[in-house]
């Protein structure tokens, strides 16, 4: 008798997250080190900042908010070059993917509380599902910023997800 596959967070979130990750890596690969650090006139963040922030925030969302661990994401001073940033992204993604493969619907519906440091107003009755949705939206937002920065530099950004 065949057993029915249980639905996991990986089934729900990884198809989109992997697409956004691929776009981010292709954008980062298409820029020189100087372009990665470029901030437009009147701007605040570079593409390198966005990529570093995405790694740090996903590390925080998964480990601190969802798993309740007392960890601190790597600091900016540890992530100064492309190799360090991309390495950290890949490390965080591997951890996220492995955890999401374990989390079934019952786990996704478990309540969580937002630790200090979160900007915005988390919903009353916040769940793991809400946190993962927030994390995915946050990722897409900053990948959009990286693509916009590329256009401002006259570069053609990586295309839409496949």
BELVEN-V592835 format. One line per field, one symbol per residue. ss: DSSP state (h for helix, s for strand, l for the rest). psi: psi as a letter, one per 40 degrees, with the letter a starting at -180 (. if undefined). A space follows every 10 residues. Layout:
BEGIN
ss=???
psi=???
END
This chain:
BEGIN
ss=lllllllshh hhhhhhhhhh hhhhhhhhhh llhhhhhlll llllllhhhh hhhhhhhhhh hhhhhhllll lllllhhhll lhhhhhhhhh hhhhhhhhhh hhlshhhhll slllllllll llllllshhh hhhhhhhhhh hhhhhhhhhh hhllllllll ll
psi=hhihhihidd dddddddddd ddddddddde iiddddehhi heidiidddd dddddddddd ddddddefig ihiiiddefd iddddddddd dddddddddd ddhaddddei iiihiiehhi hiihfhiddd dddddddddd dddddddddd ddeeihiiai i.
END
